[in-house]
């Protein structure tokens, strides 16, 4: 009963509120802002929407010992960065406008790509006992209602009252951070005895997903001559996924909490790797004498 309340009511409603907060920070210019830096935007979108799922499938096939963990890893790889990547980009003194534009575009595309990629993962990895199939049509409609619709509402509120948007946004962001911690704690408590064995067997794939995508994002940015702030944004946008969204899809649409384990474990790993990026950027600016305000 408690699990049903969390997956069917609390989690969707909380994600709606979190995405509303994201909408409060966006304008229409953020969706069209990719035109201002097309090369950086193309690298970011390609990394998120194409390279990331391919890497996820590869690591799942290579390292994940069970179908549930494999599907869960691919599901995580299908999710965009969300507001977390924007916050981490800000802390790392990356190009925040680029980060927000990439998040806006990937969140829009994810309504279509998450159900399709997840459905393919079930086709590739599910065993005979795992008969649940990804409800593609229903998932698309629900993802629109819980992700894109609140973003639209938030953007509308911002267009009507910037003062209200600026007052609400930090409060919703705080709620999102607290809820995220509680959600991870809930999954850890729910999975309990199974979590440590799952971490031992699947932890390497989860870690490699994070580090590989960060490395590929940084490498692509440097190879195409992007500046340090843009490279930081690409690194975090391609390396940080919306694990809250992955957990919602696993528990609410697919009704399998084991599929949420990779996302719950990933949520712990991503902050460690992102912390390293932030620390490195802080040292860069300290060495160059650039102020925090000027860097942002």
Backbone as CSV, one residue per row, in Angstrom:
resi,resn,N_x,N_y,N_z,CA_x,CA_y,CA_z,C_x,C_y,C_z
1,UNK,0.822,-1.205,0.000,0.000,0.000,0.000,0.861,1.262,0.000
2,UNK,1.877,1.292,0.866,2.777,2.448,0.923,3.499,2.635,-0.392
3,UNK,3.979,1.519,-0.970,4.676,1.595,-2.258,3.777,2.166,-3.351
4,UNK,2.491,1.760,-3.356,1.562,2.262,-4.357,1.339,3.761,-4.202
5,UNK,1.220,4.220,-2.961,1.011,5.649,-2.719,2.205,6.452,-3.206
6,UNK,3.412,5.934,-2.923,4.629,6.641,-3.337,4.748,6.678,-4.848
7,UNK,4.573,5.533,-5.506,4.806,5.453,-6.948,3.691,6.073,-7.772
8,UNK,2.449,5.985,-7.283,1.319,6.449,-8.082,0.889,7.883,-7.770
9,UNK,1.221,8.384,-6.585,0.746,9.718,-6.189,1.902,10.651,-5.835
10,UNK,2.690,10.282,-4.838,3.703,11.188,-4.311,4.786,11.478,-5.345
11,UNK,5.302,10.438,-5.987,6.390,10.629,-6.947,5.955,11.430,-8.174
12,UNK,4.832,11.097,-8.828,4.409,11.921,-9.976,4.124,13.372,-9.594
13,UNK,3.457,13.571,-8.445,3.144,14.933,-8.017,4.415,15.722,-7.709
14,UNK,5.369,15.074,-7.065,6.622,15.746,-6.726,7.413,16.089,-7.981
15,UNK,7.446,15.177,-8.954,8.143,15.474,-10.203,7.462,16.635,-10.931
16,UNK,6.141,16.679,-10.875,5.404,17.785,-11.481,5.849,19.113,-10.866
17,UNK,5.947,19.141,-9.547,6.356,20.362,-8.840,7.791,20.733,-9.210
18,UNK,8.678,19.749,-9.265,10.082,20.007,-9.598,10.201,20.564,-11.017
19,UNK,9.458,19.975,-11.949,9.505,20.453,-13.331,8.841,21.824,-13.463
20,UNK,7.859,22.121,-12.616,7.286,23.462,-12.577,8.368,24.471,-12.199
21,UNK,9.205,24.095,-11.213,10.308,24.962,-10.828,11.280,25.186,-11.971
22,UNK,11.520,24.143,-12.758,12.388,24.296,-13.926,11.780,25.271,-14.917
23,UNK,10.465,25.168,-15.130,9.793,26.080,-16.046,9.869,27.524,-15.594
24,UNK,9.878,27.741,-14.286,9.972,29.099,-13.757,11.307,29.762,-14.085
25,UNK,12.301,28.945,-14.439,13.620,29.494,-14.771,13.831,29.653,-16.274
26,UNK,12.841,29.230,-17.081,13.009,29.199,-18.530,12.192,30.281,-19.235
27,UNK,12.662,30.657,-20.404,11.909,31.506,-21.327,11.952,30.847,-22.706
28,UNK,11.149,31.348,-23.617,11.166,30.810,-24.978,12.540,30.936,-25.614
29,UNK,13.283,31.942,-25.201,14.619,32.155,-25.748,15.539,30.973,-25.439
30,UNK,15.278,30.279,-24.305,16.135,29.142,-23.952,15.963,27.990,-24.937
31,UNK,14.774,27.862,-25.535,14.539,26.798,-26.511,15.129,27.144,-27.878
32,UNK,15.242,28.421,-28.131,15.818,28.851,-29.408,17.256,29.320,-29.249
33,UNK,17.730,29.351,-27.978,19.073,29.863,-27.721,20.178,28.995,-28.284
34,UNK,19.854,27.757,-28.644,20.870,26.882,-29.219,21.424,27.447,-30.521
35,UNK,20.643,28.317,-31.161,21.110,28.919,-32.417,22.301,29.840,-32.181
36,UNK,22.452,30.315,-30.942,23.562,31.221,-30.631,24.887,30.476,-30.560
37,UNK,24.848,29.207,-30.262,26.057,28.380,-30.189,25.729,27.006,-30.772
38,UNK,25.517,26.935,-32.086,25.053,25.678,-32.707,26.032,24.522,-32.559
39,UNK,27.337,24.805,-32.610,28.310,23.714,-32.505,28.258,23.084,-31.121
40,UNK,28.257,23.928,-30.082,28.194,23.411,-28.716,26.876,22.683,-28.473
41,UNK,25.773,23.253,-28.978,24.465,22.633,-28.785,24.386,21.284,-29.491
42,UNK,24.932,21.191,-30.689,24.899,19.941,-31.433,25.691,18.851,-30.715
43,UNK,26.845,19.228,-30.163,27.649,18.264,-29.410,26.873,17.771,-28.191
44,UNK,26.253,18.712,-27.469,25.511,18.345,-26.272,24.309,17.470,-26.558
45,UNK,23.513,17.840,-27.551,22.316,17.066,-27.883,22.687,15.686,-28.404
46,UNK,23.705,15.617,-29.246,24.155,14.326,-29.772,24.643,13.426,-28.645
47,UNK,25.396,14.009,-27.726,25.894,13.225,-26.594,24.775,12.683,-25.737
48,UNK,23.782,13.534,-25.444,22.686,13.128,-24.568,21.728,12.148,-25.226
49,UNK,21.328,12.435,-26.449,20.230,11.701,-27.057,20.675,10.497,-27.888
50,UNK,21.944,10.454,-28.278,22.413,9.356,-29.126,23.531,8.551,-28.460
51,UNK,24.620,9.233,-28.112,25.785,8.524,-27.570,25.469,7.894,-26.216
52,UNK,24.797,8.644,-25.354,24.500,8.141,-24.013,23.687,6.843,-24.020
53,UNK,22.572,6.742,-24.761,21.859,5.464,-24.791,22.697,4.323,-25.366
54,UNK,23.527,4.615,-26.374,24.387,3.569,-26.945,25.371,3.061,-25.901
55,UNK,25.993,3.971,-25.176,26.923,3.579,-24.110,26.177,2.805,-23.026
56,UNK,24.973,3.258,-22.695,24.173,2.553,-21.700,23.865,1.127,-22.104
57,UNK,23.473,0.926,-23.350,23.209,-0.430,-23.845,24.480,-1.276,-23.790
58,UNK,25.599,-0.692,-24.204,26.852,-1.441,-24.211,27.280,-1.880,-22.828
59,UNK,27.223,-0.975,-21.863,27.621,-1.309,-20.493,26.644,-2.298,-19.862
60,UNK,25.355,-2.140,-20.170,24.357,-3.066,-19.631,24.596,-4.484,-20.144
61,UNK,24.876,-4.607,-21.442,25.123,-5.923,-22.029,26.423,-6.534,-21.522
62,UNK,27.397,-5.690,-21.257,28.724,-6.174,-20.865,28.821,-6.511,-19.384
63,UNK,28.234,-5.672,-18.530,28.533,-5.768,-17.098,27.343,-6.083,-16.195
64,UNK,26.131,-5.829,-16.646,24.996,-6.025,-15.746,24.612,-7.505,-15.664
65,UNK,24.534,-8.055,-14.452,24.319,-9.500,-14.300,22.868,-9.947,-14.426
66,UNK,21.910,-9.026,-14.298,20.501,-9.413,-14.368,19.759,-8.528,-15.368
67,UNK,18.658,-9.034,-15.930,17.871,-8.213,-16.862,17.354,-6.924,-16.237
68,UNK,16.928,-6.991,-14.974,16.388,-5.798,-14.322,17.434,-4.697,-14.219
69,UNK,18.648,-5.051,-13.824,19.711,-4.059,-13.713,20.093,-3.513,-15.085
70,UNK,20.099,-4.384,-16.081,20.440,-3.944,-17.442,19.404,-2.955,-17.966
71,UNK,18.124,-3.293,-17.811,17.064,-2.398,-18.272,17.090,-1.096,-17.482
72,UNK,17.331,-1.206,-16.174,17.395,-0.015,-15.339,18.515,0.926,-15.742
73,UNK,19.650,0.370,-16.142,20.773,1.211,-16.574,20.445,1.925,-17.886
74,UNK,19.816,1.213,-18.824,19.432,1.834,-20.093,18.378,2.910,-19.860
75,UNK,17.423,2.634,-18.978,16.412,3.629,-18.630,17.070,4.895,-18.092
76,UNK,18.027,4.736,-17.204,18.759,5.885,-16.663,19.465,6.650,-17.772
77,UNK,20.093,5.933,-18.687,20.815,6.574,-19.795,19.880,7.320,-20.727
78,UNK,18.605,6.943,-20.741,17.639,7.608,-21.624,17.123,8.924,-21.052
79,UNK,17.389,9.180,-19.776,16.846,10.368,-19.119,17.770,11.567,-19.284
80,UNK,17.214,12.747,-19.541,18.041,13.955,-19.686,18.559,14.422,-18.332
81,UNK,19.354,15.490,-18.356,20.004,15.954,-17.132,19.074,16.577,-16.123
82,UNK,18.098,17.339,-16.564,17.187,17.988,-15.634,17.834,19.170,-14.924
83,UNK,17.142,19.649,-13.897,17.619,20.838,-13.186,18.913,20.588,-12.427
84,UNK,19.197,19.340,-12.082,20.428,19.033,-11.345,21.656,19.428,-12.151
85,UNK,21.655,19.116,-13.440,22.811,19.451,-14.268,22.977,20.967,-14.383
86,UNK,21.859,21.698,-14.383,21.939,23.161,-14.433,22.581,23.716,-13.168
87,UNK,22.162,23.196,-12.016,22.730,23.653,-10.751,24.216,23.345,-10.667
88,UNK,24.591,22.137,-11.064,26.003,21.747,-11.003,26.831,22.562,-11.995
89,UNK,26.260,22.875,-13.156,26.957,23.722,-14.128,27.200,25.111,-13.545
90,UNK,26.213,25.628,-12.851,26.359,26.942,-12.205,27.484,26.897,-11.169
91,UNK,27.490,25.859,-10.338,28.515,25.747,-9.297,29.906,25.572,-9.906
92,UNK,29.971,24.907,-11.069,31.259,24.668,-11.722,31.666,25.820,-12.639
93,UNK,30.878,26.895,-12.632,31.172,28.070,-13.454,31.216,27.724,-14.946
94,UNK,30.272,26.863,-15.356,30.144,26.565,-16.772,29.251,27.574,-17.457
95,UNK,28.933,27.314,-18.700,28.056,28.182,-19.485,26.616,27.813,-19.139
96,UNK,26.005,28.577,-18.233,24.682,28.231,-17.723,23.609,28.348,-18.807
97,UNK,23.719,29.348,-19.667,22.738,29.500,-20.747,22.745,28.284,-21.663
98,UNK,23.927,27.777,-21.989,24.034,26.580,-22.813,23.436,25.384,-22.088
99,UNK,23.732,25.258,-20.801,23.218,24.140,-20.012,21.694,24.144,-19.979
100,UNK,21.109,25.316,-19.735,19.650,25.418,-19.673,19.023,25.116,-21.033
101,UNK,19.641,25.600,-22.102,19.121,25.331,-23.446,19.152,23.838,-23.765
102,UNK,20.248,23.183,-23.397,20.359,21.742,-23.634,19.333,20.972,-22.809
103,UNK,19.135,21.383,-21.560,18.143,20.731,-20.709,16.749,20.901,-21.291
104,UNK,16.438,22.110,-21.765,15.123,22.363,-22.342,14.883,21.481,-23.561
105,UNK,15.866,21.410,-24.455,15.701,20.631,-25.679,15.635,19.128,-25.385
106,UNK,16.515,18.650,-24.513,16.543,17.210,-24.218,15.291,16.776,-23.465
107,UNK,14.753,17.645,-22.598,13.522,17.315,-21.882,12.348,17.197,-22.845
108,UNK,12.337,18.042,-23.862,11.281,17.969,-24.883,11.397,16.676,-25.679
109,UNK,12.596,16.331,-26.107,12.809,15.116,-26.898,12.585,13.855,-26.074
110,UNK,12.852,13.934,-24.761,12.780,12.747,-23.904,11.376,12.170,-23.820
111,UNK,10.367,12.996,-24.030,8.992,12.491,-24.023,8.827,11.368,-25.038
112,UNK,9.541,11.462,-26.143,9.450,10.452,-27.201,10.538,9.387,-27.078
113,UNK,11.738,9.798,-26.654,12.856,8.861,-26.663,12.863,7.906,-25.478
114,UNK,12.433,8.361,-24.304,12.456,7.469,-23.133,11.589,6.232,-23.348
115,UNK,10.319,6.368,-23.765,9.517,5.150,-23.984,10.099,4.240,-25.067
116,UNK,10.618,4.813,-26.135,11.150,3.997,-27.222,12.419,3.262,-26.805
117,UNK,13.329,3.964,-26.134,14.585,3.339,-25.700,14.315,2.287,-24.633
118,UNK,13.399,2.588,-23.714,13.059,1.617,-22.665,12.399,0.378,-23.265
119,UNK,11.520,0.600,-24.231,10.898,-0.540,-24.895,11.914,-1.414,-25.596
120,UNK,12.906,-0.803,-26.228,13.970,-1.563,-26.876,14.788,-2.334,-25.845
121,UNK,15.013,-1.724,-24.672,15.764,-2.408,-23.614,15.032,-3.658,-23.141
122,UNK,13.718,-3.575,-23.016,12.941,-4.762,-22.646,13.057,-5.836,-23.727
123,UNK,13.024,-5.415,-24.968,13.123,-6.377,-26.072,14.473,-7.082,-26.069
124,UNK,15.530,-6.352,-25.712,16.886,-6.911,-25.757,17.205,-7.737,-24.513
125,UNK,16.806,-7.239,-23.331,17.318,-7.811,-22.091,16.314,-8.646,-21.295
126,UNK,15.014,-8.424,-21.450,14.045,-9.091,-20.582,14.079,-10.597,-20.794
127,UNK,13.995,-11.338,-19.677,13.952,-12.799,-19.779,12.496,-13.259,-19.843
128,UNK,12.307,-14.569,-19.856,10.963,-15.115,-20.012,10.080,-14.804,-18.808
129,UNK,10.676,-14.663,-17.629,9.886,-14.375,-16.432,9.505,-12.895,-16.349
130,UNK,10.201,-12.047,-17.073,9.970,-10.606,-17.001,9.080,-10.212,-18.183
131,UNK,7.788,-10.320,-17.980,6.839,-10.169,-19.078,6.328,-8.729,-19.225
132,UNK,6.711,-7.840,-18.299,6.243,-6.459,-18.372,6.863,-5.775,-19.586
133,UNK,6.048,-5.172,-20.408,6.534,-4.423,-21.570,6.330,-2.934,-21.322
134,UNK,7.165,-2.143,-21.922,7.060,-0.699,-21.735,5.814,-0.177,-22.443
135,UNK,4.875,0.454,-21.711,3.657,1.000,-22.326,3.974,2.324,-23.025
136,UNK,4.441,2.237,-24.263,5.000,3.402,-24.949,4.003,4.552,-25.034
137,UNK,2.794,4.277,-25.528,1.809,5.343,-25.693,1.428,5.998,-24.388
138,UNK,1.108,5.184,-23.391,0.730,5.721,-22.084,1.883,6.485,-21.442
139,UNK,3.098,5.981,-21.638,4.255,6.630,-21.035,4.485,8.002,-21.660
140,UNK,4.329,8.100,-22.971,4.495,9.395,-23.634,3.495,10.415,-23.100
141,UNK,2.238,9.990,-22.974,1.205,10.901,-22.477,1.492,11.323,-21.045
142,UNK,1.890,10.372,-20.210,2.155,10.681,-18.813,3.401,11.549,-18.656
143,UNK,4.435,11.277,-19.459,5.639,12.102,-19.397,5.338,13.537,-19.819
144,UNK,4.464,13.695,-20.792,4.048,15.046,-21.177,3.363,15.733,-19.999
145,UNK,2.455,15.009,-19.336,1.687,15.599,-18.238,2.558,15.931,-17.035
146,UNK,3.607,15.145,-16.817,4.409,15.325,-15.605,5.729,16.048,-15.838
147,UNK,6.112,16.251,-17.091,7.375,16.950,-17.351,7.174,18.197,-18.210
148,UNK,6.646,18.032,-19.409,6.534,19.184,-20.301,5.423,20.140,-19.870
149,UNK,4.266,19.614,-19.455,3.149,20.469,-19.053,3.523,21.397,-17.892
150,UNK,4.125,20.885,-16.797,4.509,21.821,-15.724,5.567,22.829,-16.154
151,UNK,6.452,22.438,-17.089,7.427,23.400,-17.611,6.700,24.530,-18.339
152,UNK,5.702,24.177,-19.142,4.916,25.189,-19.861,4.200,26.107,-18.871
153,UNK,3.612,25.520,-17.835,2.919,26.327,-16.821,3.903,27.262,-16.122
154,UNK,5.085,26.734,-15.770,6.090,27.560,-15.120,6.543,28.709,-16.003
155,UNK,6.761,28.419,-17.285,7.159,29.470,-18.221,6.061,30.525,-18.370
156,UNK,4.806,30.078,-18.369,3.683,31.018,-18.462,3.648,31.918,-17.230
157,UNK,3.809,31.332,-16.051,3.819,32.128,-14.822,4.956,33.139,-14.832
158,UNK,6.127,32.710,-15.332,7.262,33.626,-15.405,6.965,34.793,-16.352
159,UNK,6.310,34.490,-17.466,5.992,35.555,-18.424,4.983,36.547,-17.863
160,UNK,4.148,36.073,-16.928,3.133,36.929,-16.338,3.656,37.700,-15.129
161,UNK,4.511,37.054,-14.351,5.016,37.704,-13.139,6.423,37.199,-12.843
162,UNK,7.412,37.949,-13.281,8.802,37.580,-13.032,9.101,37.569,-11.536
163,UNK,8.489,38.493,-10.826,8.706,38.559,-9.375,8.226,37.282,-8.690
164,UNK,7.033,36.805,-9.063,6.499,35.567,-8.495,7.392,34.392,-8.850
165,UNK,7.867,34.330,-10.096,8.728,33.235,-10.544,10.023,33.200,-9.730
166,UNK,10.626,34.367,-9.528,11.881,34.419,-8.772,11.675,34.089,-7.297
167,UNK,10.460,34.337,-6.800,10.162,33.994,-5.403,9.918,32.490,-5.243
168,UNK,9.234,31.902,-6.215,8.881,30.486,-6.130,10.049,29.555,-6.456
169,UNK,10.857,29.935,-7.444,11.870,29.017,-7.970,12.814,28.467,-6.907
170,UNK,13.446,29.296,-6.045,14.354,28.724,-5.044,13.654,27.817,-4.039
171,UNK,12.405,28.115,-3.747,11.655,27.284,-2.802,11.356,25.913,-3.400
172,UNK,11.003,25.897,-4.682,10.749,24.618,-5.349,12.050,23.840,-5.522
173,UNK,13.145,24.535,-5.819,14.438,23.859,-5.936,14.852,23.215,-4.620
174,UNK,14.573,23.908,-3.515,14.870,23.336,-2.192,14.014,22.103,-1.941
175,UNK,12.732,22.215,-2.293,11.843,21.055,-2.165,12.374,19.877,-2.981
176,UNK,12.821,20.158,-4.217,13.336,19.101,-5.085,14.547,18.415,-4.491
177,UNK,15.449,19.194,-3.892,16.649,18.608,-3.285,16.292,17.724,-2.102
178,UNK,15.383,18.205,-1.253,14.967,17.420,-0.082,14.231,16.160,-0.513
179,UNK,13.318,16.312,-1.475,12.565,15.158,-1.949,13.479,14.108,-2.557
180,UNK,14.485,14.558,-3.307,15.417,13.633,-3.938,16.139,12.791,-2.890
181,UNK,16.595,13.425,-1.825,17.278,12.696,-0.747,16.334,11.682,-0.111
182,UNK,15.113,12.108,0.173,14.134,11.207,0.785,13.793,10.045,-0.139
183,UNK,13.737,10.316,-1.438,13.430,9.261,-2.405,14.518,8.197,-2.424
184,UNK,15.772,8.631,-2.421,16.881,7.679,-2.400,16.851,6.869,-1.111
185,UNK,16.585,7.532,0.004,16.494,6.835,1.292,15.369,5.808,1.259
186,UNK,14.242,6.168,0.660,13.106,5.252,0.566,13.462,4.013,-0.245
187,UNK,14.134,4.202,-1.370,14.505,3.062,-2.212,15.522,2.169,-1.508
188,UNK,16.482,2.803,-0.831,17.474,2.022,-0.087,16.788,1.202,0.996
189,UNK,15.836,1.822,1.714,15.111,1.108,2.769,14.248,0.002,2.190
190,UNK,13.637,0.269,1.036,12.759,-0.712,0.416,13.527,-1.922,-0.091
191,UNK,14.671,-1.658,-0.738,15.460,-2.751,-1.305,16.331,-3.437,-0.257
192,UNK,16.707,-2.664,0.777,17.379,-3.196,1.942,18.462,-4.207,1.664
193,UNK,18.161,-5.474,1.952,19.152,-6.543,1.886,19.676,-6.788,0.475
194,UNK,18.893,-6.402,-0.537,19.311,-6.669,-1.914,20.257,-5.597,-2.448
195,UNK,20.353,-4.467,-1.750,21.067,-3.333,-2.318,22.569,-3.547,-2.406
196,UNK,23.169,-4.074,-1.332,24.622,-4.275,-1.342,25.062,-5.275,-2.407
197,UNK,24.384,-6.428,-2.538,24.745,-7.331,-3.639,24.580,-6.688,-5.015
198,UNK,23.521,-5.871,-5.186,23.306,-5.199,-6.460,24.414,-4.180,-6.722
199,UNK,24.841,-3.492,-5.663,25.924,-2.525,-5.799,27.212,-3.226,-6.198
200,UNK,27.476,-4.369,-5.586,28.696,-5.110,-5.900,28.685,-5.626,-7.334
201,UNK,27.515,-6.036,-7.818,27.448,-6.635,-9.152,27.246,-5.601,-10.255
202,UNK,26.530,-4.521,-9.957,26.223,-3.545,-10.992,26.875,-2.196,-10.812
203,UNK,27.574,-1.999,-9.700,28.156,-0.701,-9.409,29.184,-0.246,-10.428
204,UNK,29.956,-1.176,-10.966,30.990,-0.807,-11.932,30.365,-0.231,-13.199
205,UNK,29.294,-0.843,-13.681,28.632,-0.340,-14.887,28.062,1.051,-14.656
206,UNK,27.478,1.270,-13.478,26.902,2.579,-13.148,27.996,3.636,-13.077
207,UNK,29.096,3.296,-12.431,30.223,4.227,-12.339,30.791,4.535,-13.724
208,UNK,30.948,3.494,-14.546,31.503,3.690,-15.881,30.582,4.520,-16.764
209,UNK,29.262,4.379,-16.588,28.333,5.200,-17.368,28.584,6.674,-17.086
210,UNK,28.702,7.001,-15.821,28.940,8.386,-15.420,30.288,8.899,-15.918
211,UNK,31.342,8.151,-15.652,32.684,8.615,-16.008,32.922,8.605,-17.512
212,UNK,32.397,7.580,-18.199,32.579,7.502,-19.647,31.919,8.672,-20.350
213,UNK,30.690,8.989,-19.949,29.979,10.082,-20.605,30.605,11.435,-20.280
214,UNK,31.078,11.601,-19.069,31.780,12.842,-18.747,33.047,12.963,-19.593
215,UNK,33.776,11.859,-19.717,34.993,11.871,-20.517,34.725,12.128,-21.986
216,UNK,33.679,11.489,-22.521,33.335,11.699,-23.930,32.847,13.126,-24.177
217,UNK,32.058,13.645,-23.242,31.583,15.016,-23.382,32.725,16.012,-23.371
218,UNK,33.635,15.840,-22.427,34.793,16.738,-22.346,35.674,16.589,-23.579
219,UNK,35.916,15.355,-23.999,36.765,15.118,-25.166,36.193,15.734,-26.428
220,UNK,34.876,15.578,-26.631,34.235,16.148,-27.813,34.290,17.669,-27.786
221,UNK,34.059,18.250,-26.603,34.096,19.709,-26.484,35.476,20.256,-26.804
222,UNK,36.510,19.594,-26.310,37.873,20.054,-26.571,38.259,19.830,-28.036
223,UNK,37.828,18.691,-28.583,38.163,18.388,-29.974,37.565,19.407,-30.945
224,UNK,36.383,19.953,-30.592,35.727,20.922,-31.463,36.037,22.361,-31.064
225,UNK,37.014,22.527,-30.180,37.505,23.858,-29.873,36.580,24.727,-29.041
226,UNK,35.720,24.124,-28.211,34.860,24.922,-27.343,35.679,25.516,-26.198
227,UNK,35.201,26.638,-25.660,35.926,27.246,-24.547,35.685,26.478,-23.251
228,UNK,36.372,26.872,-22.192,36.336,26.118,-20.940,34.942,26.083,-20.327
229,UNK,34.215,27.200,-20.405,32.878,27.247,-19.819,31.921,26.343,-20.593
230,UNK,32.003,26.352,-21.918,31.159,25.479,-22.723,31.523,24.011,-22.507
231,UNK,32.825,23.727,-22.422,33.273,22.350,-22.192,32.763,21.835,-20.851
232,UNK,32.758,22.708,-19.832,32.236,22.316,-18.521,30.754,21.965,-18.615
233,UNK,29.991,22.783,-19.338,28.561,22.521,-19.499,28.309,21.208,-20.228
234,UNK,29.040,20.969,-21.305,28.871,19.724,-22.066,29.239,18.521,-21.213
235,UNK,30.316,18.634,-20.448,30.748,17.531,-19.576,29.654,17.154,-18.594
236,UNK,29.047,18.141,-17.959,28.029,17.865,-16.945,26.696,17.486,-17.563
237,UNK,26.342,18.093,-18.682,25.062,17.765,-19.319,25.049,16.327,-19.842
238,UNK,26.170,15.869,-20.375,26.220,14.497,-20.890,26.515,13.478,-19.787
239,UNK,27.073,13.929,-18.673,27.468,12.999,-17.617,26.515,12.909,-16.453
240,UNK,25.560,13.834,-16.337,24.622,13.851,-15.210,23.211,13.594,-15.719
241,UNK,22.572,12.563,-15.204,21.229,12.201,-15.658,20.184,12.478,-14.579
242,UNK,18.942,12.617,-15.006,17.818,12.877,-14.109,17.368,11.557,-13.485
243,UNK,18.022,11.178,-12.406,17.718,9.887,-11.777,16.326,9.872,-11.160
244,UNK,15.811,11.034,-10.747,14.445,11.089,-10.217,13.439,10.664,-11.283
245,UNK,13.635,11.133,-12.499,12.748,10.746,-13.597,12.867,9.259,-13.895
246,UNK,14.085,8.732,-13.856,14.281,7.299,-14.095,13.570,6.465,-13.037
247,UNK,13.634,6.905,-11.779,12.963,6.192,-10.697,11.452,6.238,-10.880
248,UNK,10.933,7.395,-11.316,9.493,7.509,-11.551,9.040,6.547,-12.644
249,UNK,9.752,6.506,-13.759,9.376,5.610,-14.855,9.414,4.156,-14.383
250,UNK,10.443,3.798,-13.629,10.598,2.414,-13.164,9.469,1.994,-12.223
251,UNK,9.132,2.869,-11.286,8.170,2.486,-10.250,6.727,2.763,-10.635
252,UNK,6.495,3.823,-11.401,5.118,4.223,-11.719,4.603,3.579,-12.996
253,UNK,5.410,3.553,-14.052,4.958,3.023,-15.334,5.265,1.537,-15.496
254,UNK,6.431,1.135,-15.021,6.861,-0.251,-15.215,6.627,-1.120,-13.984
255,UNK,6.285,-0.498,-12.858,5.892,-1.206,-11.629,6.939,-2.229,-11.186
256,UNK,8.196,-1.820,-11.254,9.288,-2.720,-10.859,10.364,-1.891,-10.166
257,UNK,10.391,-1.949,-8.842,11.336,-1.127,-8.095,12.781,-1.551,-8.320
258,UNK,12.997,-2.787,-8.772,14.372,-3.210,-9.060,14.965,-2.428,-10.229
259,UNK,14.113,-2.003,-11.153,14.599,-1.198,-12.271,15.107,0.162,-11.805
260,UNK,14.690,0.580,-10.610,15.100,1.882,-10.076,16.439,1.825,-9.353
261,UNK,16.960,0.630,-9.103,18.206,0.505,-8.339,19.379,1.202,-9.019
262,UNK,19.604,1.023,-10.328,20.712,1.757,-10.955,20.601,3.265,-10.790
263,UNK,19.382,3.805,-10.908,19.201,5.256,-10.752,19.493,5.690,-9.325
264,UNK,19.058,4.902,-8.342,19.314,5.256,-6.947,20.812,5.233,-6.635
265,UNK,21.512,4.220,-7.129,22.961,4.138,-6.914,23.690,5.235,-7.678
266,UNK,23.220,5.508,-8.891,23.836,6.537,-9.724,23.741,7.908,-9.052
267,UNK,22.626,8.137,-8.363,22.423,9.431,-7.725,23.483,9.722,-6.675
268,UNK,24.059,8.676,-6.101,25.135,8.863,-5.140,26.464,9.103,-5.851
269,UNK,26.687,8.390,-6.932,27.959,8.480,-7.657,28.104,9.816,-8.376
270,UNK,27.010,10.304,-8.978,27.119,11.480,-9.840,27.549,12.716,-9.067
271,UNK,27.164,12.822,-7.801,27.559,13.996,-7.031,29.045,13.964,-6.696
272,UNK,29.600,12.765,-6.562,31.034,12.662,-6.306,31.836,13.105,-7.519
273,UNK,31.455,12.605,-8.706,32.186,12.985,-9.918,31.961,14.457,-10.249
274,UNK,30.729,14.942,-10.068,30.462,16.351,-10.321,31.234,17.230,-9.345
275,UNK,31.387,16.761,-8.113,32.161,17.508,-7.123,33.613,17.669,-7.545
276,UNK,34.139,16.638,-8.198,35.520,16.715,-8.695,35.628,17.783,-9.782
277,UNK,34.644,17.810,-10.694,34.636,18.824,-11.751,34.539,20.222,-11.151
278,UNK,33.648,20.388,-10.179,33.477,21.696,-9.539,34.763,22.123,-8.837
279,UNK,35.372,21.183,-8.115,36.623,21.500,-7.429,37.731,21.880,-8.391
280,UNK,37.814,21.173,-9.508,38.835,21.480,-10.510,38.627,22.871,-11.093
281,UNK,37.370,23.214,-11.364,37.075,24.528,-11.928,37.365,25.637,-10.906
282,UNK,37.093,25.376,-9.651,37.411,26.354,-8.627,38.917,26.609,-8.579
283,UNK,39.684,25.539,-8.657,41.145,25.707,-8.620,41.632,26.442,-9.870
284,UNK,41.015,26.164,-11.018,41.376,26.876,-12.239,41.203,28.385,-12.079
285,UNK,40.064,28.767,-11.548,39.787,30.196,-11.408,40.617,30.828,-10.295
286,UNK,40.898,30.067,-9.258,41.758,30.599,-8.205,43.165,30.857,-8.744
287,UNK,43.639,29.949,-9.600,44.980,30.102,-10.170,45.052,31.257,-11.166
288,UNK,43.915,31.493,-11.880,43.933,32.556,-12.886,43.538,33.906,-12.321
289,UNK,43.022,33.878,-11.079,42.633,35.145,-10.454,41.312,35.684,-10.928
290,UNK,40.503,34.871,-11.595,39.182,35.304,-12.069,38.183,35.223,-10.933
291,UNK,37.384,36.243,-10.743,36.407,36.259,-9.655,35.261,35.333,-9.957
292,UNK,34.522,34.955,-8.919,33.361,34.093,-9.095,32.322,34.770,-9.993
293,UNK,32.079,36.080,-9.749,31.071,36.778,-10.528,31.449,36.857,-12.002
294,UNK,32.730,37.129,-12.269,33.164,37.218,-13.653,33.096,35.880,-14.347
295,UNK,33.368,34.789,-13.610,33.336,33.451,-14.207,31.935,33.053,-14.601
296,UNK,30.932,33.595,-13.911,29.548,33.225,-14.189,28.903,34.204,-15.143
